[in-house]
Amino acid sequence: MFLKSLDIYGFKSFADKTHIDFAGGITSLLGPNGCGKSNIVDSIKWVLGEKSTKSLRAGKMEDVIFNGTDTRKPMPFAEVELTIDNSEHQLPTDVAEVAIKRRYFRTGESEYFLNGQKCLRRNISELFYDTGVGKSAYSILEQGKIDQILSTKPEDRRYLFEEAAGISRYKDQCHKAELDLEKTKENIDDITRSFNEAKRACDRSRSQAEKAKKARDLETRAFDLDVRYNLARIRTYNLMKDQRAKWKANAESEIARLQELMATLGDEIEKEQGELKAKNEELYQAQLSINNTENDIKMASERIGIWTENFQDASIRLKSADERIANIQSAIDRLKNEAEMLEDSLSLKRDQADEELNQITAITKKQEEKKVRIQILEKETQEREERSTALDEEVLKLTEDLKSVIEELVSQVDEKTDTAFTAERRDKAEKAFLDKAEEVKGVVSNRIAFLQSLKSDALVSREIAEKDFKVYFSSIDELVALFRAYIDTIPPVVDALLSADGLIARKRDIEKREGEIRKEKEENRTKIQLCRDEITVLRSDVDSLSVTLDQQKEHYRNVLSNLEIAENSLTSVRSSIEEKENEKENALLGSEKDRNLVQEYNDRIKAENSNRIQLQNVLDEMNRAIGEKRSVVAELTEGLQKKRNDKEKAFSDLNEANRILSEQTANISSTDVLIENIIQSFFTKYSRNLGEFQKIIEEEDLPDDTLLMNELNEVNKEIEKLGTVNYLAEDDYNAAKEQYDFYAKHLEDLNKARIDLEKVLQEIQDRAKELFLETYNEISNNFQAMFTRLFGGGIAKLTLEDPENVLVSGIDIFAQPPGKKLVTLSLLSGGERSMTAVALLFATYQVKPSPFCILDELDAALDDKNIGYFLDVLQDFGKQSQFIIITHNKHTVTGSETLLGVTQMEAGVSTTVSYRLDRIAGQPVILNDDNAVVDFDNDGKARS
């Protein structure tokens, strides 16, 4: 990498566009004083990003713009473009040629360009990091920087070593990190004040807020209980109302049935009374006919007398009895068939009832099993929650144990502060302390990480965050500072701090227990959740089984009702069969007696009144007919009496049904009034409709209203115990807590950022220190050799003023030219000082050569002998680097390969001209671009 060209326009004395090509090797920049030679150096520094107007030899930045002459107007802007050959890619870019341009306007606007693209000044500075090139690097050595190297202030020489070490980027990063760290610390102070204020506000409102929250929770619980209590009462009244409605409906149905039955019986009685009256009339007429016939034959057959009359009576009775027996047998057969059918139906209904009962029993058993399982799971859940609470308390105990350890350690530190050590032991103590302190910080950091991991646990988080945690664990750096203040007493304190019975041993125990607690809590959480999920499923199953059980019970009641009806019907039929069997037996006995009499009478009549057969036959027929009529009348009379009895019973049952109907109607009305009173009372109390909560009855199995009332009374007593409650305190606390949490999180983030920045800063400083020491040692070795070469002998060395702080330490230069004592630079002559500076410069180049170097009159104080030494070394380095030397020394010029002249043909306006320097016959000659020898007249004008 080397300078390829420089384009200047409007910069200082370069009013016209000026293009300068740079060759490799050594170039001498020549010209009279005031012609603008140094302006070329300034332009290179300026385009590389120099901001210091003092370094640019200007009062303000606007002064770098051509300000005009008597014949020229001022320029509106200044522009410089530097082109660098990057074919070896020493710069971190893929292009082989890098063009840097800077433009500045009188309006104060400044523009930077990199390869034609606008960029930031920072981009250009970063491009040249660690290359030895830059606005303040050792690639440009002006007289002022030579003075800086030769300065009596050792710290002014550091820039040379820092640039060679390549720690410029680290210094920039370090500076930025320090600024960020300082800003972060300021933010921490600000946020800490806000955090403390928020904490005080939070503490002030917490107790009242907790009281308000408890009151709200109790009132909410009381409201919920009151809702459920009233709903339970309404449920009870509705159940009563439903039962009474069933009774009322049954009574109404019975009344309708009885009224219909009485109407039917009345019609039947009226009809049968008419039939009976007609039959009695027929019987009367038939009897009159018999009497007339008997009177007609009485005269003809007085002999048969009483026997005929008795025979007729017996015959009539016998016939009537036979007919009656036949009718009774038919009725018995019909009733037996009906009884068999009823028995079959009854057997089916009993089987159905047994099946329904078995299903109810099975459902009830299954439901009870699930309820028992729910109780077991709830008990297990409660036990595991209690275990989790115990684990939280154990965590608090571990925290208190660690707090006690720290308090004991602080106490031990206080007891040891009176012990003193010698300076030699103090150094050892400090190192031992720092090592131990780092270990302590690691331990505390681990504790903080563990405690932060438990933030999800509200109890532990609140105990740690609001009590003593910060007092003992947030200021480990303050503890380190305290120990430093008493460094003489550190070794015994640290030994006590980190002994086998101290913090480290306790740390392992706590970490082991922490792992066990964390594992057990996680297992508890998983098992509790599994129990709760199973309870939810079981409760859903129990509710579903309850619905199924209610349906099954209703079905069973219907089956039992039908079974009862069938049994009553069968009993009634069997009773009728028994009555008919008795009636048949009585009829058979009477029939047998009459049969015997008829036979007896018939024999006598045949024997004694054979001649009256025809008349007797007529009489028998009449008697038979009247017997039938009497039988019909008897049956009608009996049936009519039964219906009258049935009607009287139906009338009595109707009166009872009417009484039940009136009673249940009144009961239903009174129940409706009670329910309405409950609803109205609830609305008056809460201004809410109780119907809004009807879903609770549908979704929950409400307990007994007495239990709910007792619980409600207990809650109301707790509310009364709270006394006056400030319900706004909860909002105040929530607002304060929100602020507290916000500042706590912000403070945590800032402290983490501070730790990260401190870590990054330390890493940067460690790396910079490593690079600096490595480079310093190499330069120191090279400096001794280069000094000996330039002076032809002698001794020189570099020393660090503060070896413990190499990043800020000044660098002393000691030199002993041949024949003199070893002294500092201030005691050397001007030439010796310059040669020493040259030795240091080239020693630096040996470590990290700059691609190019601009030397501004570095040889001004050197005599011819030293110039020779200087040129000898310069030509060696010129083979590797590009050197541009502003000089007035002819010996330096003759050692150059290219001459770049600067002059002012026009007052105040600089121009340039370049030549190559060669040797002909061992003598130096100047050649132009056509390789022609150039000579100069007495006025300094070139001539070929």
ChimeraX attribute file (.defattr): number of C-alpha atoms within 10 A of each C-alpha:
attribute: neighborCount
match mode: 1-to-1
recipient: residues
	/A:1	20
	/A:2	21
	/A:3	21
	/A:4	18
	/A:5	16
	/A:6	22
	/A:7	18
	/A:8	23
	/A:9	22
	/A:10	25
	/A:11	27
	/A:12	25
	/A:13	26
	/A:14	23
	/A:15	24
	/A:16	15
	/A:17	13
	/A:18	16
	/A:19	16
	/A:20	16
	/A:21	12
	/A:22	22
	/A:23	18
	/A:24	18
	/A:25	21
	/A:26	27
	/A:27	27
	/A:28	27
	/A:29	27
	/A:30	23
	/A:31	18
	/A:32	13
	/A:33	11
	/A:34	14
	/A:35	21
	/A:36	23
	/A:37	24
	/A:38	19
	/A:39	20
	/A:40	22
	/A:41	19
	/A:42	22
	/A:43	27
	/A:44	22
	/A:45	20
	/A:46	25
	/A:47	24
	/A:48	24
	/A:49	20
	/A:50	18
	/A:51	14
	/A:52	14
	/A:53	15
	/A:54	10
	/A:55	16
	/A:56	20
	/A:57	14
	/A:58	13
	/A:59	12
	/A:60	12
	/A:61	17
	/A:62	19
	/A:63	16
	/A:64	26
	/A:65	24
	/A:66	24
	/A:67	19
	/A:68	16
	/A:69	14
	/A:70	7
	/A:71	9
	/A:72	12
	/A:73	11
	/A:74	13
	/A:75	18
	/A:76	14
	/A:77	21
	/A:78	24
	/A:79	22
	/A:80	23
	/A:81	24
	/A:82	21
	/A:83	19
	/A:84	20
	/A:85	19
	/A:86	19
	/A:87	14
	/A:88	12
	/A:89	14
	/A:90	14
	/A:91	21
	/A:92	11
	/A:93	11
	/A:94	12
	/A:95	13
	/A:96	14
	/A:97	17
	/A:98	21
	/A:99	17
	/A:100	20
	/A:101	26
	/A:102	22
	/A:103	20
	/A:104	21
	/A:105	17
	/A:106	15
	/A:107	9
	/A:108	9
	/A:109	9
	/A:110	14
	/A:111	14
	/A:112	23
	/A:113	19
	/A:114	18
	/A:115	14
	/A:116	11
	/A:117	10
	/A:118	12
	/A:119	16
	/A:120	13
	/A:121	18
	/A:122	10
	/A:123	12
	/A:124	19
	/A:125	17
	/A:126	15
	/A:127	15
	/A:128	19
	/A:129	19
	/A:130	21
	/A:131	21
	/A:132	26
	/A:133	22
	/A:134	25
	/A:135	21
	/A:136	18
	/A:137	24
	/A:138	26
	/A:139	24
	/A:140	24
	/A:141	22
	/A:142	21
	/A:143	15
	/A:144	12
	/A:145	22
	/A:146	20
	/A:147	16
	/A:148	20
	/A:149	28
	/A:150	20
	/A:151	16
	/A:152	15
	/A:153	13
	/A:154	18
	/A:155	17
	/A:156	16
	/A:157	21
	/A:158	20
	/A:159	18
	/A:160	21
	/A:161	24
	/A:162	25
	/A:163	26
	/A:164	26
	/A:165	26
	/A:166	19
	/A:167	24
	/A:168	22
	/A:169	17
	/A:170	21
	/A:171	16
	/A:172	12
	/A:173	16
	/A:174	21
	/A:175	13
	/A:176	13
	/A:177	19
	/A:178	16
	/A:179	12
	/A:180	16
	/A:181	20
	/A:182	14
	/A:183	13
	/A:184	17
	/A:185	16
	/A:186	12
	/A:187	16
	/A:188	21
	/A:189	13
	/A:190	12
	/A:191	18
	/A:192	16
	/A:193	13
	/A:194	17
	/A:195	22
	/A:196	14
	/A:197	16
	/A:198	22
	/A:199	19
	/A:200	14
	/A:201	18
	/A:202	21
	/A:203	15
	/A:204	15
	/A:205	20
	/A:206	19
	/A:207	14
	/A:208	19
	/A:209	22
	/A:210	15
	/A:211	19
	/A:212	21
	/A:213	18
	/A:214	16
	/A:215	22
	/A:216	16
	/A:217	13
	/A:218	18
	/A:219	16
	/A:220	13
	/A:221	16
	/A:222	19
	/A:223	16
	/A:224	14
	/A:225	20
	/A:226	19
	/A:227	20
	/A:228	26
	/A:229	23
	/A:230	20
	/A:231	23
	/A:232	21
	/A:233	18
	/A:234	21
	/A:235	17
	/A:236	16
	/A:237	18
	/A:238	16
	/A:239	12
	/A:240	15
	/A:241	21
	/A:242	13
	/A:243	14
	/A:244	21
	/A:245	17
	/A:246	13
	/A:247	18
	/A:248	22
	/A:249	15
	/A:250	15
	/A:251	21
	/A:252	17
	/A:253	13
	/A:254	18
	/A:255	21
	/A:256	14
	/A:257	14
	/A:258	21
	/A:259	17
	/A:260	13
	/A:261	16
	/A:262	21
	/A:263	13
	/A:264	13
	/A:265	20
	/A:266	15
	/A:267	12
	/A:268	16
	/A:269	19
	/A:270	12
	/A:271	12
	/A:272	17
	/A:273	15
	/A:274	12
	/A:275	16
	/A:276	19
	/A:277	13
	/A:278	13
	/A:279	18
	/A:280	17
	/A:281	12
	/A:282	16
	/A:283	20
	/A:284	15
	/A:285	13
	/A:286	18
	/A:287	17
	/A:288	12
	/A:289	16
	/A:290	19
	/A:291	12
	/A:292	12
	/A:293	16
	/A:294	18
	/A:295	11
	/A:296	12
	/A:297	14
	/A:298	13
	/A:299	9
	/A:300	12
	/A:301	16
	/A:302	11
	/A:303	13
	/A:304	18
	/A:305	11
	/A:306	11
	/A:307	17
	/A:308	22
	/A:309	17
	/A:310	15
	/A:311	24
	/A:312	24
	/A:313	18
	/A:314	25
	/A:315	25
	/A:316	24
	/A:317	22
	/A:318	25
	/A:319	17
	/A:320	21
	/A:321	23
	/A:322	17
	/A:323	14
	/A:324	19
	/A:325	21
	/A:326	12
	/A:327	13
	/A:328	21
	/A:329	17
	/A:330	13
	/A:331	15
	/A:332	21
	/A:333	12
	/A:334	13
	/A:335	20
	/A:336	16
	/A:337	12
	/A:338	15
	/A:339	19
	/A:340	12
	/A:341	12
	/A:342	19
	/A:343	16
	/A:344	10
	/A:345	15
	/A:346	20
	/A:347	13
	/A:348	13
	/A:349	19
	/A:350	16
	/A:351	11
	/A:352	16
	/A:353	20
	/A:354	15
	/A:355	13
	/A:356	19
	/A:357	17
	/A:358	12
	/A:359	16
	/A:360	19
	/A:361	13
	/A:362	13
	/A:363	18
	/A:364	16
	/A:365	12
	/A:366	15
	/A:367	21
	/A:368	13
	/A:369	13
	/A:370	18
	/A:371	17
	/A:372	12
	/A:373	16
	/A:374	21
	/A:375	12
	/A:376	14
	/A:377	18
	/A:378	16
	/A:379	13
	/A:380	15
	/A:381	21
	/A:382	13
	/A:383	14
	/A:384	18
	/A:385	16
	/A:386	12
	/A:387	15
	/A:388	18
	/A:389	14
	/A:390	12
	/A:391	17
	/A:392	19
	/A:393	14
	/A:394	16
	/A:395	20
	/A:396	17
	/A:397	12
	/A:398	18
	/A:399	20
	/A:400	15
	/A:401	14
	/A:402	20
	/A:403	17
	/A:404	13
	/A:405	16
	/A:406	18
	/A:407	13
	/A:408	16
	/A:409	19
	/A:410	16
	/A:411	12
	/A:412	16
	/A:413	21
	/A:414	13
	/A:415	12
	/A:416	18
	/A:417	17
	/A:418	10
	/A:419	12
	/A:420	14
	/A:421	14
	/A:422	8
	/A:423	10
	/A:424	8
	/A:425	14
	/A:426	18
	/A:427	14
	/A:428	14
	/A:429	21
	/A:430	19
	/A:431	14
	/A:432	15
	/A:433	23
	/A:434	16
	/A:435	12
	/A:436	18
	/A:437	20
	/A:438	14
	/A:439	14
	/A:440	19
	/A:441	17
	/A:442	12
	/A:443	16
	/A:444	21
	/A:445	15
	/A:446	14
	/A:447	18
	/A:448	14
	/A:449	11
	/A:450	14
	/A:451	18
	/A:452	15
	/A:453	12
	/A:454	16
	/A:455	14
	/A:456	9
	/A:457	11
	/A:458	10
	/A:459	15
	/A:460	20
	/A:461	16
	/A:462	11
	/A:463	13
	/A:464	18
	/A:465	15
	/A:466	12
	/A:467	9
	/A:468	13
	/A:469	16
	/A:470	11
	/A:471	10
	/A:472	16
	/A:473	18
	/A:474	14
	/A:475	13
	/A:476	17
	/A:477	13
	/A:478	10
	/A:479	16
	/A:480	18
	/A:481	12
	/A:482	12
	/A:483	21
	/A:484	16
	/A:485	12
	/A:486	19
	/A:487	22
	/A:488	23
	/A:489	25
	/A:490	28
	/A:491	21
	/A:492	16
	/A:493	23
	/A:494	22
	/A:495	14
	/A:496	18
	/A:497	24
	/A:498	17
	/A:499	12
	/A:500	11
	/A:501	10
	/A:502	16
	/A:503	21
	/A:504	16
	/A:505	12
	/A:506	15
	/A:507	16
	/A:508	12
	/A:509	12
	/A:510	18
	/A:511	15
	/A:512	10
	/A:513	15
	/A:514	17
	/A:515	12
	/A:516	13
	/A:517	17
	/A:518	15
	/A:519	12
	/A:520	15
	/A:521	19
	/A:522	13
	/A:523	13
	/A:524	18
	/A:525	16
	/A:526	11
	/A:527	15
	/A:528	20
	/A:529	13
	/A:530	14
	/A:531	19
	/A:532	15
	/A:533	11
	/A:534	15
	/A:535	21
	/A:536	13
	/A:537	13
	/A:538	18
	/A:539	16
	/A:540	12
	/A:541	15
	/A:542	21
	/A:543	15
	/A:544	12
	/A:545	17
	/A:546	16
	/A:547	10
	/A:548	14
	/A:549	19
	/A:550	12
	/A:551	12
	/A:552	17
	/A:553	15
	/A:554	11
	/A:555	15
	/A:556	20
	/A:557	14
	/A:558	13
	/A:559	18
	/A:560	18
	/A:561	12
	/A:562	16
	/A:563	20
	/A:564	15
	/A:565	13
	/A:566	18
	/A:567	17
	/A:568	13
	/A:569	17
	/A:570	21
	/A:571	14
	/A:572	12
	/A:573	20
	/A:574	17
	/A:575	13
	/A:576	15
	/A:577	21
	/A:578	13
	/A:579	13
	/A:580	20
	/A:581	17
	/A:582	12
	/A:583	15
	/A:584	21
	/A:585	13
	/A:586	13
	/A:587	19
	/A:588	17
	/A:589	11
	/A:590	15
	/A:591	22
	/A:592	14
	/A:593	13
	/A:594	21
	/A:595	17
	/A:596	13
	/A:597	18
	/A:598	21
	/A:599	14
	/A:600	14
	/A:601	21
	/A:602	20
	/A:603	13
	/A:604	16
	/A:605	21
	/A:606	13
	/A:607	10
	/A:608	13
	/A:609	18
	/A:610	12
	/A:611	12
	/A:612	15
	/A:613	13
	/A:614	10
	/A:615	16
	/A:616	23
	/A:617	12
	/A:618	13
	/A:619	21
	/A:620	21
	/A:621	16
	/A:622	18
	/A:623	24
	/A:624	21
	/A:625	17
	/A:626	21
	/A:627	23
	/A:628	17
	/A:629	19
	/A:630	19
	/A:631	18
	/A:632	18
	/A:633	20
	/A:634	15
	/A:635	14
	/A:636	18
	/A:637	15
	/A:638	11
	/A:639	15
	/A:640	20
	/A:641	13
	/A:642	13
	/A:643	18
	/A:644	16
	/A:645	13
	/A:646	15
	/A:647	21
	/A:648	14
	/A:649	14
	/A:650	20
	/A:651	17
	/A:652	12
	/A:653	16
	/A:654	21
	/A:655	14
	/A:656	14
	/A:657	22
	/A:658	15
	/A:659	12
	/A:660	18
	/A:661	22
	/A:662	12
	/A:663	14
	/A:664	20
	/A:665	17
	/A:666	13
	/A:667	17
	/A:668	20
	/A:669	11
	/A:670	14
	/A:671	19
	/A:672	16
	/A:673	12
	/A:674	15
	/A:675	19
	/A:676	13
	/A:677	12
	/A:678	17
	/A:679	19
	/A:680	15
	/A:681	14
	/A:682	17
	/A:683	13
	/A:684	11
	/A:685	9
	/A:686	10
	/A:687	10
	/A:688	13
	/A:689	13
	/A:690	18
	/A:691	11
	/A:692	9
	/A:693	14
	/A:694	13
	/A:695	9
	/A:696	15
	/A:697	13
	/A:698	9
	/A:699	9
	/A:700	10
	/A:701	11
	/A:702	15
	/A:703	11
	/A:704	13
	/A:705	20
	/A:706	12
	/A:707	10
	/A:708	20
	/A:709	16
	/A:710	12
	/A:711	17
	/A:712	20
	/A:713	14
	/A:714	12
	/A:715	19
	/A:716	15
	/A:717	12
	/A:718	14
	/A:719	19
	/A:720	10
	/A:721	10
	/A:722	12
	/A:723	10
	/A:724	11
	/A:725	16
	/A:726	13
	/A:727	16
	/A:728	12
	/A:729	20
	/A:730	20
	/A:731	14
	/A:732	18
	/A:733	22
	/A:734	15
	/A:735	16
	/A:736	22
	/A:737	19
	/A:738	14
	/A:739	19
	/A:740	22
	/A:741	15
	/A:742	15
	/A:743	22
	/A:744	20
	/A:745	13
	/A:746	17
	/A:747	20
	/A:748	13
	/A:749	13
	/A:750	18
	/A:751	17
	/A:752	12
	/A:753	16
	/A:754	20
	/A:755	13
	/A:756	13
	/A:757	19
	/A:758	16
	/A:759	12
	/A:760	16
	/A:761	20
	/A:762	14
	/A:763	14
	/A:764	19
	/A:765	19
	/A:766	14
	/A:767	13
	/A:768	23
	/A:769	20
	/A:770	16
	/A:771	17
	/A:772	22
	/A:773	17
	/A:774	12
	/A:775	20
	/A:776	25
	/A:777	14
	/A:778	16
	/A:779	27
	/A:780	19
	/A:781	14
	/A:782	21
	/A:783	27
	/A:784	20
	/A:785	18
	/A:786	25
	/A:787	26
	/A:788	18
	/A:789	16
	/A:790	23
	/A:791	20
	/A:792	12
	/A:793	16
	/A:794	19
	/A:795	18
	/A:796	24
	/A:797	19
	/A:798	18
	/A:799	16
	/A:800	17
	/A:801	15
	/A:802	12
	/A:803	13
	/A:804	9
	/A:805	11
	/A:806	19
	/A:807	18
	/A:808	14
	/A:809	16
	/A:810	19
	/A:811	22
	/A:812	19
	/A:813	24
	/A:814	19
	/A:815	24
	/A:816	22
	/A:817	20
	/A:818	13
	/A:819	8
	/A:820	11
	/A:821	12
	/A:822	17
	/A:823	14
	/A:824	16
	/A:825	22
	/A:826	13
	/A:827	12
	/A:828	18
	/A:829	11
	/A:830	15
	/A:831	15
	/A:832	20
	/A:833	22
	/A:834	23
	/A:835	24
	/A:836	27
	/A:837	23
	/A:838	23
	/A:839	25
	/A:840	25
	/A:841	22
	/A:842	22
	/A:843	22
	/A:844	25
	/A:845	22
	/A:846	17
	/A:847	17
	/A:848	19
	/A:849	21
	/A:850	26
	/A:851	20
	/A:852	22
	/A:853	24
	/A:854	22
	/A:855	22
	/A:856	22
	/A:857	18
	/A:858	21
	/A:859	25
	/A:860	16
	/A:861	16
	/A:862	19
	/A:863	12
	/A:864	14
	/A:865	10
	/A:866	19
	/A:867	20
	/A:868	16
	/A:869	16
	/A:870	22
	/A:871	20
	/A:872	15
	/A:873	17
	/A:874	20
	/A:875	17
	/A:876	11
	/A:877	18
	/A:878	21
	/A:879	12
	/A:880	15
	/A:881	21
	/A:882	22
	/A:883	29
	/A:884	27
	/A:885	24
	/A:886	26
	/A:887	21
	/A:888	17
	/A:889	17
	/A:890	10
	/A:891	14
	/A:892	21
	/A:893	22
	/A:894	19
	/A:895	20
	/A:896	25
	/A:897	20
	/A:898	24
	/A:899	24
	/A:900	21
	/A:901	18
	/A:902	22
	/A:903	20
	/A:904	17
	/A:905	11
	/A:906	10
	/A:907	12
	/A:908	21
	/A:909	20
	/A:910	22
	/A:911	20
	/A:912	20
	/A:913	14
	/A:914	21
	/A:915	19
	/A:916	20
	/A:917	22
	/A:918	18
	/A:919	12
	/A:920	9
	/A:921	6
	/A:922	7
	/A:923	8
	/A:924	14
	/A:925	16
	/A:926	22
	/A:927	20
	/A:928	15
	/A:929	9
	/A:930	6
	/A:931	12
	/A:932	12
	/A:933	18
	/A:934	16
	/A:935	13
	/A:936	11
	/A:937	8
	/A:938	6
	/A:939	6
	/A:940	8
	/A:941	9
	/A:942	12
	/A:943	9
	/A:944	10
